[in-house]
Amino acid sequence: MSENKVPRKPLFYVLLMLLAASLLLLFSWRWLQAYLEEPVNTLDDGTVFVVNAGESFSRVSRRLEERGILRLPDVFRLYARVIGEDTGLRAGEYLVKPETTVSGLLELLTSGRVILHSATLIEGRTLAENMGMLSENKKLVFELAGLSGQEILKKLGFSDASAEGMFFPDTYYFEAGDTDTSILRRAYLRMQEVLAKEWARKASGLPYESPYEALIMASLIERETGVPEERGQIAGVFVRRLQKGMRLQTDPSVIYGLGDAFQGNLTRKHLRAYTPYNTYRIKGLPPTPIALAGRESIRAALHPQAGDALYFVARGDGSHKFSKTLAEHNAAVRKYQLIRRKGYRSSPLVTTE
């Protein structure tokens, strides 16, 4: 009986096949490297691309192709799978810059380096005014629209008696789709932090029983200050008046108390009308802040400038004339307010105290 022997392939053919496979592998690797290093297609100033929460890598790859940003989305997806990044997408809004390569695009979309937008709370403005400005931000989701100050505090989980002035004015950065609730919570906590630090460094002998009273004073300073350098002087006048039992007689507080009844012209009738904020009728501080106060005004309230001035009147250019006596003050009122000039700012006010 004879055995059938399987002919062996010559070693030459085996080596040839190995060489061909190696060349193919080398070519494929170099082609992949070239693909990964090629720039993606963007606008001259970059292209914004959004990865939605829960979106699959396959879907993102197809949308990148549909937007004209990326070619060969299947290769992009396969490469991501091989290196273990196909499950690493981070939801958010990304700016794809012109110099971004295919590999850079993958790194970007898995980095979480999303576009940050900004929302600014402005010092000297009320909470309602700031909420109105926030409502114009198209990148925020609004949960607090139409709520009162107390309702906003409750939504945030805080129990202060009043929401006015409780949010630190600053610029806050956020990702698209963040909420106004998140912005205000951060602003509230920031105010608590700033106020506590400044209170711990306060000057001695101040007429405040709590940091909250200092915050009320800071809001008055914020609204009265037209020239930043005068904050300390204005604080000094207010503090000395409190210490002497004099009424503060500050227009912005009266205006705040009038609410919608104030139409831009402060009259003697307004000054005679009683509200808890009419500092011509009440002694001491009003019951709450009247606006958002910044760090400098808080610091001024806690470090008032020394001196003997008890009065000040607006010159009409944003600055004030400070006076020691009522006679000096009334003379300044006649000079700067009763004789009006073009471009004058502020309402006339003659004190009788």
C-alpha positions as CSV (number, residue, x, y, z in Angstrom):
1,M,0.0,0.0,0.0
2,S,1.4,3.4,-1.0
3,E,0.9,6.6,1.0
4,N,-0.3,9.9,-0.7
5,K,2.1,12.6,0.4
6,V,1.0,16.3,0.5
7,P,3.5,18.3,-1.5
8,R,5.2,21.0,0.6
9,K,5.2,24.6,-0.7
10,P,8.6,25.8,-1.4
11,L,10.1,28.0,1.3
12,F,10.3,30.8,-1.4
13,Y,6.5,31.1,-1.6
14,V,6.1,31.2,2.2
15,L,8.6,34.0,2.5
16,L,7.0,35.8,-0.4
17,M,3.6,35.6,1.3
18,L,5.1,36.9,4.6
19,L,6.8,39.7,2.8
20,A,3.5,40.7,1.0
21,A,1.7,40.6,4.3
22,S,4.3,42.7,6.0
23,L,4.2,45.2,3.2
24,L,0.5,45.4,3.3
25,L,0.6,45.9,7.1
26,L,3.2,48.6,6.7
27,F,1.3,50.3,4.0
28,S,-1.9,50.1,6.1
29,W,-0.2,51.5,9.1
30,R,1.4,54.4,7.2
31,W,-2.0,55.1,5.5
32,L,-3.7,55.1,8.9
33,Q,-1.0,57.4,10.3
34,A,-1.5,59.8,7.4
35,Y,-5.2,59.7,7.9
36,L,-4.9,60.4,11.6
37,E,-2.6,63.3,11.0
38,E,-4.6,65.0,8.3
39,P,-6.5,68.1,9.3
40,V,-10.3,68.0,9.6
41,N,-12.5,70.4,7.7
42,T,-13.6,73.4,9.6
43,L,-14.6,77.1,9.1
44,D,-11.8,79.6,9.2
45,D,-12.6,80.5,12.8
46,G,-13.5,76.9,13.9
47,T,-16.6,74.9,13.8
48,V,-18.9,74.2,16.8
49,F,-19.9,70.6,17.2
50,V,-22.2,69.2,19.9
51,V,-22.0,65.7,21.3
52,N,-25.4,64.9,22.8
53,A,-25.7,63.1,26.1
54,G,-26.0,59.3,25.6
55,E,-25.1,59.5,21.9
56,S,-23.2,56.5,20.4
57,F,-19.8,56.9,18.8
58,S,-21.2,55.5,15.6
59,R,-23.8,58.2,15.4
60,V,-21.3,60.9,16.3
61,S,-19.0,59.7,13.5
62,R,-21.8,59.8,11.0
63,R,-22.8,63.3,12.0
64,L,-19.2,64.5,11.7
65,E,-19.2,63.2,8.1
66,E,-22.6,64.9,7.5
67,R,-21.3,68.2,8.7
68,G,-18.3,67.8,6.4
69,I,-15.8,67.9,9.3
70,L,-14.5,64.3,8.9
71,R,-14.1,61.8,6.1
72,L,-14.1,58.0,6.5
73,P,-16.2,57.8,9.7
74,D,-16.0,54.0,9.8
75,V,-12.2,54.2,9.9
76,F,-12.5,56.8,12.7
77,R,-14.8,54.6,14.7
78,L,-12.7,51.5,14.2
79,Y,-9.5,53.3,15.3
80,A,-11.3,54.5,18.4
81,R,-12.5,51.0,19.2
82,V,-9.0,49.6,18.8
83,I,-7.5,52.1,21.2
84,G,-10.4,51.8,23.6
85,E,-11.8,55.3,23.2
86,D,-15.1,54.4,21.5
87,T,-16.9,54.6,24.8
88,G,-15.1,57.7,26.0
89,L,-17.1,60.4,24.4
90,R,-18.0,63.4,26.7
91,A,-21.2,65.2,26.0
92,G,-21.0,68.9,25.4
93,E,-20.3,71.7,23.0
94,Y,-16.9,71.7,21.3
95,L,-15.0,74.1,19.2
96,V,-13.1,72.2,16.5
97,K,-10.3,74.5,15.4
98,P,-8.9,74.6,11.8
99,E,-5.5,73.0,12.8
100,T,-7.2,70.0,14.5
101,T,-6.2,66.6,13.1
102,V,-8.3,63.5,13.0
103,S,-6.5,62.1,16.0
104,G,-6.8,65.5,17.7
105,L,-10.5,65.5,17.0
106,L,-10.8,62.1,18.8
107,E,-8.8,63.4,21.7
108,L,-10.9,66.6,21.9
109,L,-14.3,64.8,21.9
110,T,-13.1,62.5,24.7
111,S,-11.4,65.3,26.8
112,G,-14.4,67.1,28.1
113,R,-12.8,70.5,27.1
114,V,-16.1,71.9,26.1
115,I,-16.8,75.5,25.2
116,L,-17.4,77.6,28.3
117,H,-20.0,80.5,28.1
118,S,-20.3,83.3,30.6
119,A,-23.1,84.9,32.6
120,T,-22.4,88.1,34.6
121,L,-24.2,89.3,37.7
122,I,-23.7,93.1,37.9
123,E,-23.0,95.0,41.1
124,G,-25.4,97.8,41.9
125,R,-28.3,96.1,40.1
126,T,-31.2,94.4,41.9
127,L,-31.8,90.7,41.8
128,A,-34.8,91.2,39.4
129,E,-32.6,93.3,37.1
130,N,-29.9,90.6,37.0
131,M,-32.5,87.9,36.4
132,G,-33.7,89.9,33.5
133,M,-30.2,90.0,32.0
134,L,-29.7,86.3,32.6
135,S,-32.9,85.5,30.7
136,E,-31.3,86.9,27.6
137,N,-28.5,84.2,27.7
138,K,-29.4,81.7,25.0
139,K,-27.0,79.0,26.4
140,L,-28.7,78.7,29.8
141,V,-31.7,76.6,30.7
142,F,-34.2,78.6,32.8
143,E,-35.8,77.1,35.8
144,L,-36.4,80.2,37.9
145,A,-38.2,82.5,35.4
146,G,-41.1,84.3,37.0
147,L,-40.3,83.2,40.6
148,S,-40.1,85.7,43.5
149,G,-37.0,86.2,45.5
150,Q,-38.3,83.9,48.2
151,E,-39.3,81.3,45.7
152,I,-35.8,81.4,44.2
153,L,-34.2,80.9,47.6
154,K,-36.5,78.0,48.3
155,K,-35.6,76.4,45.0
156,L,-31.9,76.8,45.8
157,G,-32.4,75.2,49.2
158,F,-31.6,78.3,51.3
159,S,-33.8,79.9,53.9
160,D,-32.7,83.6,54.2
161,A,-35.4,86.2,54.9
162,S,-34.7,88.0,51.7
163,A,-33.0,87.1,48.4
164,E,-32.0,90.7,47.6
165,G,-28.3,91.2,47.7
166,M,-27.5,87.6,48.5
167,F,-25.7,86.8,45.3
168,F,-22.1,87.8,44.6
169,P,-21.7,89.9,41.4
170,D,-19.2,88.3,39.1
171,T,-18.8,86.5,35.8
172,Y,-19.6,82.8,36.0
173,Y,-18.6,80.3,33.4
174,F,-20.8,77.4,32.4
175,E,-21.3,74.8,29.8
176,A,-24.2,75.1,27.3
177,G,-27.3,73.6,28.8
178,D,-26.4,74.6,32.4
179,T,-29.2,76.2,34.4
180,D,-29.9,79.6,36.0
181,T,-30.3,77.6,39.2
182,S,-26.7,76.5,39.0
183,I,-25.4,80.0,38.4
184,L,-27.4,81.5,41.3
185,R,-26.4,78.7,43.7
186,R,-22.7,79.4,42.9
187,A,-23.2,83.1,43.3
188,Y,-25.0,82.6,46.7
189,L,-22.2,80.4,48.0
190,R,-19.6,82.8,46.7
191,M,-21.3,85.7,48.6
192,Q,-21.2,83.7,51.8
193,E,-17.5,83.0,51.3
194,V,-16.6,86.6,50.5
195,L,-18.7,88.1,53.2
196,A,-17.3,85.8,55.9
197,K,-13.7,86.5,54.9
198,E,-14.2,90.3,54.8
199,W,-16.2,90.3,58.1
200,A,-13.3,88.4,59.8
201,R,-11.0,91.3,58.9
202,K,-13.4,94.2,59.7
203,A,-12.3,97.3,61.5
204,S,-13.3,97.8,65.2
205,G,-16.1,100.0,66.5
206,L,-18.5,99.5,63.5
207,P,-22.2,99.9,64.1
208,Y,-23.2,96.5,62.7
209,E,-24.4,93.6,64.7
210,S,-23.9,91.0,61.9
211,P,-22.3,90.4,58.5
212,Y,-25.8,90.8,57.0
213,E,-26.0,94.4,58.3
214,A,-22.6,95.1,56.7
215,L,-24.0,93.7,53.4
216,I,-26.9,96.1,53.6
217,M,-24.6,99.0,54.1
218,A,-22.4,97.7,51.2
219,S,-25.4,97.8,48.9
220,L,-26.1,101.4,49.8
221,I,-22.4,102.3,49.1
222,E,-22.6,100.4,45.8
223,R,-25.6,102.4,44.7
224,E,-24.3,105.7,45.8
225,T,-20.8,105.3,44.3
226,G,-20.1,106.9,40.9
227,V,-16.4,107.1,41.3
228,P,-14.8,103.9,42.8
229,E,-12.2,105.9,44.8
230,E,-15.0,107.5,46.8
231,R,-16.4,104.2,48.3
232,G,-14.4,104.6,51.5
233,Q,-15.5,108.3,51.9
234,I,-19.2,107.4,51.4
235,A,-18.9,104.5,53.8
236,G,-17.3,106.9,56.3
237,V,-20.3,109.3,56.1
238,F,-22.9,106.6,56.5
239,V,-21.1,105.0,59.4
240,R,-20.6,108.3,61.2
241,R,-24.3,109.2,60.7
242,L,-25.3,105.8,62.2
243,Q,-23.0,106.3,65.1
244,K,-24.5,109.8,65.8
245,G,-28.1,108.5,65.5
246,M,-28.7,110.5,62.3
247,R,-30.9,109.2,59.5
248,L,-28.9,108.0,56.4
249,Q,-31.1,109.9,54.0
250,T,-29.9,108.1,50.9
251,D,-32.0,108.3,47.7
252,P,-31.3,104.9,46.3
253,S,-32.9,103.2,49.3
254,V,-36.0,105.4,49.0
255,I,-36.2,104.6,45.3
256,Y,-35.9,100.9,46.0
257,G,-38.7,101.1,48.5
258,L,-41.0,102.8,46.0
259,G,-40.7,99.9,43.5
260,D,-42.8,100.4,40.4
261,A,-44.2,103.7,41.8
262,F,-40.9,105.4,41.0
263,Q,-40.9,106.6,37.4
264,G,-37.5,108.3,37.3
265,N,-38.1,111.5,39.2
266,L,-37.7,111.5,43.0
267,T,-40.0,114.1,44.5
268,R,-40.6,115.6,48.0
269,K,-43.8,113.6,48.1
270,H,-41.7,110.4,47.7
271,L,-39.4,111.5,50.5
272,R,-42.4,112.0,52.9
273,A,-44.0,108.6,52.0
274,Y,-43.3,105.9,54.6
275,T,-41.7,102.6,53.4
276,P,-39.3,100.4,55.4
277,Y,-36.6,101.6,52.9
278,N,-37.3,105.4,53.2
279,T,-34.1,106.4,55.1
280,Y,-35.5,109.9,55.4
281,R,-38.3,108.5,57.7
282,I,-36.6,105.5,59.4
283,K,-33.5,105.5,61.5
284,G,-30.7,103.0,61.0
285,L,-30.3,100.6,58.0
286,P,-33.1,99.5,55.7
287,P,-34.3,95.9,56.3
288,T,-32.5,94.3,53.4
289,P,-29.8,95.1,50.8
290,I,-31.1,97.2,47.9
291,A,-28.8,95.7,45.2
292,L,-25.9,93.3,44.7
293,A,-22.8,94.6,46.3
294,G,-19.3,93.8,45.1
295,R,-16.2,93.0,47.2
296,E,-14.9,96.6,47.1
297,S,-18.2,98.0,48.5
298,I,-18.3,95.2,51.2
299,R,-14.7,96.1,52.1
300,A,-15.5,99.8,52.3
301,A,-18.5,99.1,54.6
302,L,-16.1,97.2,56.9
303,H,-13.2,99.7,56.6
304,P,-14.8,103.1,56.3
305,Q,-12.5,106.0,55.7
306,A,-11.8,108.2,58.7
307,G,-12.9,111.8,58.6
308,D,-15.5,114.3,59.8
309,A,-17.8,114.7,56.8
310,L,-21.5,113.9,57.5
311,Y,-23.0,114.9,54.2
312,F,-22.3,114.5,50.5
313,V,-24.0,115.7,47.3
314,A,-23.5,114.6,43.7
315,R,-21.6,117.1,41.6
316,G,-23.3,115.8,38.5
317,D,-20.2,114.1,37.0
318,G,-20.4,111.0,39.1
319,S,-18.3,112.4,41.9
320,H,-19.5,113.9,45.2
321,K,-18.8,117.0,47.3
322,F,-18.4,116.0,51.0
323,S,-19.2,118.4,53.8
324,K,-18.8,118.6,57.6
325,T,-21.7,120.8,58.4
326,L,-25.3,121.2,57.2
327,A,-24.6,124.8,56.2
328,E,-21.7,123.7,54.0
329,H,-23.8,120.9,52.6
330,N,-26.8,123.2,51.7
331,A,-24.3,125.5,49.9
332,A,-23.0,122.5,47.9
333,V,-26.6,121.5,47.1
334,R,-27.3,125.0,45.7
335,K,-24.1,124.9,43.7
336,Y,-24.3,121.4,42.3
337,Q,-28.0,120.5,42.2
338,L,-30.3,123.5,42.2
339,I,-28.3,125.2,39.4
340,R,-28.5,122.4,36.8
341,R,-25.9,121.8,34.2
342,K,-26.1,119.9,30.9
343,G,-25.2,116.3,31.6
344,Y,-26.1,116.5,35.3
345,R,-26.8,113.2,36.9
346,S,-28.8,112.7,40.1
347,S,-31.9,114.2,41.6
348,P,-31.9,117.4,43.7
349,L,-32.1,116.7,47.4
350,V,-31.8,119.2,50.3
351,T,-31.4,117.7,53.7
352,T,-33.0,119.4,56.7
353,E,-31.1,117.5,59.4
